[in-house]
Amino acid sequence: MRDFEGLKAIVTGGGSGIGAATATLLANSGAAVAVLDLDPEPAIERGLHGFKTDVTDDDSVVDAVQQATLALRGVDVLVNNAGVGAIGTVEDNPDEQWRQVFDVNVLGIVRSSRAALPYLRLSSNAVIVNTCSIAATAGLPQRALYSATKGAVQSLTLAMAADHIREGIRVNCVNPGTADTPWVGRLLDQAADPRAERAVLEARQPMGRLVNAYEVAAAIAYLASPMAAAVTGTALAVDGGMAGLRLRPASG
């Protein structure tokens, strides 16, 4: 499939996990891809453009988007994937951590989108896809801070879609369930019994397994592609049925 032939894409947080899978899929589908990441070397080693970027620093973002746009000779697709996790109830995370996680997960999207919009306005297939989460719509234990940021991302996606629809810019988000990514791997490593904890995470998704990064990447690619030309203001769940299904317990 060469659905992205001739298109140019920027992927933030594209050095690993969902971002790396997305950047690779877009490139394999014909796009010219630039990865913006604190560590862009893995992307560069895969033959992609890579630019060191701190999404909490506006100057860093503006400079990286400019460099990426010059390297790609334009931009059609922005994938806002850079993000960090947080564990705890509302009592557990200090104010500074709240500020830091919001700075990455929400303001990072604002900065990257703001920097890219002047270039996206020149595209005939202008798309922004934000990586959100099932945590935006489902109450998950020990995820108060993370969930608050992802709820903000989903609301921001809708507002951006409304603001830019008449400019021909589509804005959507994907809501992954628990995904088999390096961050989740580190979370499992911290558990007293990693195997048991993984089984719990798998069991809460009706399909009985974790989502993988390439499944999320495929959803992002669909939303970013010309095939989704009529899709904007949408949150696409990739969660093994977690958001919408209520199964009866399996009989013994």
ABEGO torsion letter per residue (X at the ends): XBAABGBBBBBBGAABEAAAAAAAAAAAAGBBBBBBBABAAAAAAAGBBBBBBBAABAAAAAAAAAAAAAAAGEBABBBBABBBBBBEBAAABBAAAAAAAAAAAAAAAAAAAAAAAAAAAABABBBBBBBBBAAAABBBBGAAAAAAAAAAAAAAAAAAAAAAAAAGBBBBBBBBBBBBBAAAAAAAAABABAAAAAAAAAAABAAGBBBBAAAAAAAAAAAABAAAAABBGBBBBBAGGAAABBBBBBBX
